[in-house]
């Protein structure tokens, strides 16, 4: 709105770099990332914190940026899908595993899926199949039937499906 | 039958990595929701709270006067354009005109500097309604005193996708009816050894493409440009051209990556409204729906099917009769074709000598129904494949053996006047049964089932393409097909690389821009690999023919002396690759050759369907008798695809489709209470999640090169959905002995059926 809106100054770490922006108090983190910073890799779908498409990492933990006020990110460390590959373009092992295992089709859930998987593997580098299913249950994919995503996470973790079958 | 059975493939039949892989894993893949145009404004939509009401007045003055608002548009502001669209029936106004026909229908739109301003302005629009009696079900719609939803007469759209007439607009609430009949059904049922007869219900469902409908329209003096999440840009172009009365050449639809479709983004959706907003606001306008709004835009047709099937003393199916009532909602959209298709698909993959199917869809005051992965096949496969099991039980046969004995055989004309059957269902069923361990011992409370389906698929064959070979030997293919995730940007260049003998990496795809890419009717009905694949194959060969002529010119020999080899030509001792042919021909290391092709309903595509889309699914379920909850423990899919151009992608389609089918079998359903949709949000609409993933999954492809497409390929990607609900119902029956004839099989439904069964047993004692 063009009437008197309260704006605030926001500082946080984004993909390893300090950012300082001005935004309105009611803006969500997803809005700030997509609209103000043009980082459109973060996708919006259900917008009620159910589907996981908008997942970003906040101090290493997965959060739904669709319902998180940007204000909550102040002083914190935000990682989006754009921040995973190395500066020379080498993909993160999870990104590469998603390609190798055909773990996406339309790709709309993929950024959120990969970031949640990263949080999982950072916390638990050798998860069992059951642990993967449990951790990833908040991310919806409508294309793949999930099988290839589980396989990609297992590949990125360096565990074959045999290791995780108990 | 394909003329050639090539087997020494270099690129085709290999699971090459997805072309869009890097873009999609790094957040760089652009969808319409990510795009912005300079000077762009944003629209938001005011929707009707009533299912059926007259619009008495709309006052937009307060909203229009708000700071930041460019304009407000209503059904009263559409003078100068043709506001009704629809490829089958032009019954759909881009904004409600005079009355609303469902709760959630767009009544007005605000265009403003940003989305928030537009959204906040909506509550300042005053609409006065006079409520009318709502029509909510087929029974309501058929009632003698039923109010008529549509008073206008409609003409059938030329692009409706079938040859029959449309029923809409003839003074009833029937949107479409379709009938097929052969043999003598009454006589067959009279002499039958056994008959089963029941009523079945398949629910309204929501496809949930994770990217909600979105469009950016720019209506300018030079024409209309629209970026859209549409599956079929050329079909949308046709509607938009009619709305603005423009030549085809002045309407441009551009479709970047699409965030899921599954049929729900087929045909025209929000493009007319977005274009009208731009027309009124005189600037580019973006309309991004929310998922809640998308749920108020399209759903699948639900279906109530009465069916009976008869068998003779030898266990041969001799007759099937069905009457289907579908609830198509407020506007026809693609439902007339869904009705036509579900009528045909009711027959199933069986050669049945006596058939009668009567199918009716009704306009009701609910969200418009349209295409959903499988086009009406899942709706009628629940009854069809349930009855195969019920009939087998009645005559004391094993349902699997009963299927094997009755499925259509390769080359059999099992459906009069259609293409003979081009699959191998017996082989498919055997693979599915083996994968699931059908005949092994079953734990208590578990049940296994195998089911199958075939669909008259491939849509209408009208596709063209251009294959441009450049002087450096790289290639650009121009395809109208959209990339919905199915992998068209990977599969189609595989075919060009195979034919031209160039590395896959050197074939670039330009897609789905109606101003640039040649005409392609649609991306749906599993048609792209078969039809666009054939077009690209033929265009590649035409480019080769041209380059052979060029090579003869360059080498100063007769054309007959030049022989095409992989990646170039040979003439005696001399060999030239494509780069050398083109560079020498133009005497510059630049320039190109353009191969073209036009696919139409002729030659090998003259008989419909383009192919029979055939698949089997097999499952093992575990039923908790205390709660009624079903777990799918094992799942196997068998895709009868002719040849998989990219096996990993073909398998991905099968498991994706089967998972959607499992969702419908277990919990997916849009629930209406009176005129209101009760679960119109992803909070309330239950979808398959990681934790629903079966523990054991087997994906199989049957590749007999028996399709009409490239190297014997056929389409896939819908078929594994179709039989899943029936499979779950059949497996539950075998696990715990209750027959449930409506999807989804929720825990409550299963629990109640178990309770009824226990009650009956008690009473009998």
HADDOCK unambig.tbl for C-alpha pairs under 7 A between the chains (distance, minus, plus):
assign (segid A and resid 1 and name CA) (segid B and resid 68 and name CA) 6.83 0.50 0.50
assign (segid A and resid 1 and name CA) (segid B and resid 116 and name CA) 6.67 0.50 0.50
assign (segid A and resid 1 and name CA) (segid B and resid 117 and name CA) 5.00 0.50 0.50
assign (segid A and resid 2 and name CA) (segid B and resid 67 and name CA) 6.49 0.50 0.50
assign (segid A and resid 2 and name CA) (segid B and resid 68 and name CA) 6.38 0.50 0.50
assign (segid A and resid 40 and name CA) (segid B and resid 27 and name CA) 6.96 0.50 0.50
assign (segid A and resid 40 and name CA) (segid B and resid 34 and name CA) 5.81 0.50 0.50
assign (segid A and resid 41 and name CA) (segid B and resid 27 and name CA) 3.75 0.50 0.50
assign (segid A and resid 41 and name CA) (segid B and resid 28 and name CA) 6.10 0.50 0.50
assign (segid A and resid 45 and name CA) (segid B and resid 210 and name CA) 5.49 0.50 0.50
assign (segid A and resid 45 and name CA) (segid B and resid 211 and name CA) 5.91 0.50 0.50
assign (segid A and resid 45 and name CA) (segid B and resid 212 and name CA) 6.87 0.50 0.50
assign (segid A and resid 45 and name CA) (segid B and resid 291 and name CA) 6.53 0.50 0.50
assign (segid A and resid 46 and name CA) (segid B and resid 291 and name CA) 5.69 0.50 0.50
assign (segid A and resid 46 and name CA) (segid B and resid 682 and name CA) 6.22 0.50 0.50
assign (segid A and resid 50 and name CA) (segid B and resid 682 and name CA) 6.87 0.50 0.50
assign (segid A and resid 50 and name CA) (segid B and resid 683 and name CA) 6.56 0.50 0.50
assign (segid A and resid 81 and name CA) (segid B and resid 26 and name CA) 5.86 0.50 0.50
assign (segid A and resid 81 and name CA) (segid B and resid 27 and name CA) 5.75 0.50 0.50
assign (segid A and resid 82 and name CA) (segid B and resid 26 and name CA) 5.86 0.50 0.50
assign (segid A and resid 82 and name CA) (segid B and resid 27 and name CA) 5.97 0.50 0.50
assign (segid A and resid 95 and name CA) (segid B and resid 25 and name CA) 5.53 0.50 0.50
assign (segid A and resid 99 and name CA) (segid B and resid 17 and name CA) 6.73 0.50 0.50
assign (segid A and resid 99 and name CA) (segid B and resid 21 and name CA) 5.56 0.50 0.50
assign (segid A and resid 100 and name CA) (segid B and resid 17 and name CA) 6.74 0.50 0.50
assign (segid A and resid 105 and name CA) (segid B and resid 485 and name CA) 3.96 0.50 0.50
assign (segid A and resid 105 and name CA) (segid B and resid 486 and name CA) 6.06 0.50 0.50
assign (segid A and resid 106 and name CA) (segid B and resid 258 and name CA) 6.51 0.50 0.50
assign (segid A and resid 106 and name CA) (segid B and resid 259 and name CA) 5.10 0.50 0.50
assign (segid A and resid 106 and name CA) (segid B and resid 260 and name CA) 5.34 0.50 0.50
assign (segid A and resid 106 and name CA) (segid B and resid 484 and name CA) 5.48 0.50 0.50
assign (segid A and resid 106 and name CA) (segid B and resid 485 and name CA) 3.53 0.50 0.50
assign (segid A and resid 107 and name CA) (segid B and resid 24 and name CA) 5.45 0.50 0.50
assign (segid A and resid 107 and name CA) (segid B and resid 259 and name CA) 6.64 0.50 0.50
assign (segid A and resid 107 and name CA) (segid B and resid 485 and name CA) 6.89 0.50 0.50
assign (segid A and resid 108 and name CA) (segid B and resid 210 and name CA) 6.53 0.50 0.50
assign (segid A and resid 108 and name CA) (segid B and resid 211 and name CA) 6.77 0.50 0.50
assign (segid A and resid 108 and name CA) (segid B and resid 259 and name CA) 5.19 0.50 0.50
assign (segid A and resid 110 and name CA) (segid B and resid 24 and name CA) 6.96 0.50 0.50
assign (segid A and resid 110 and name CA) (segid B and resid 25 and name CA) 6.32 0.50 0.50
assign (segid A and resid 111 and name CA) (segid B and resid 25 and name CA) 6.33 0.50 0.50
assign (segid A and resid 111 and name CA) (segid B and resid 27 and name CA) 6.15 0.50 0.50
assign (segid A and resid 133 and name CA) (segid B and resid 690 and name CA) 5.39 0.50 0.50
assign (segid A and resid 133 and name CA) (segid B and resid 691 and name CA) 5.75 0.50 0.50
assign (segid A and resid 134 and name CA) (segid B and resid 691 and name CA) 6.78 0.50 0.50
assign (segid A and resid 136 and name CA) (segid B and resid 690 and name CA) 6.65 0.50 0.50
assign (segid A and resid 137 and name CA) (segid B and resid 689 and name CA) 6.04 0.50 0.50
assign (segid A and resid 137 and name CA) (segid B and resid 690 and name CA) 5.11 0.50 0.50
assign (segid A and resid 137 and name CA) (segid B and resid 691 and name CA) 6.17 0.50 0.50
assign (segid A and resid 140 and name CA) (segid B and resid 689 and name CA) 5.97 0.50 0.50
assign (segid A and resid 142 and name CA) (segid B and resid 209 and name CA) 6.95 0.50 0.50
assign (segid A and resid 143 and name CA) (segid B and resid 656 and name CA) 5.05 0.50 0.50
assign (segid A and resid 144 and name CA) (segid B and resid 652 and name CA) 6.04 0.50 0.50
assign (segid A and resid 144 and name CA) (segid B and resid 655 and name CA) 6.55 0.50 0.50
assign (segid A and resid 144 and name CA) (segid B and resid 656 and name CA) 4.60 0.50 0.50
assign (segid A and resid 145 and name CA) (segid B and resid 655 and name CA) 5.72 0.50 0.50
assign (segid A and resid 145 and name CA) (segid B and resid 656 and name CA) 4.69 0.50 0.50
assign (segid A and resid 145 and name CA) (segid B and resid 659 and name CA) 5.32 0.50 0.50
assign (segid A and resid 146 and name CA) (segid B and resid 690 and name CA) 6.11 0.50 0.50
assign (segid A and resid 146 and name CA) (segid B and resid 693 and name CA) 6.99 0.50 0.50
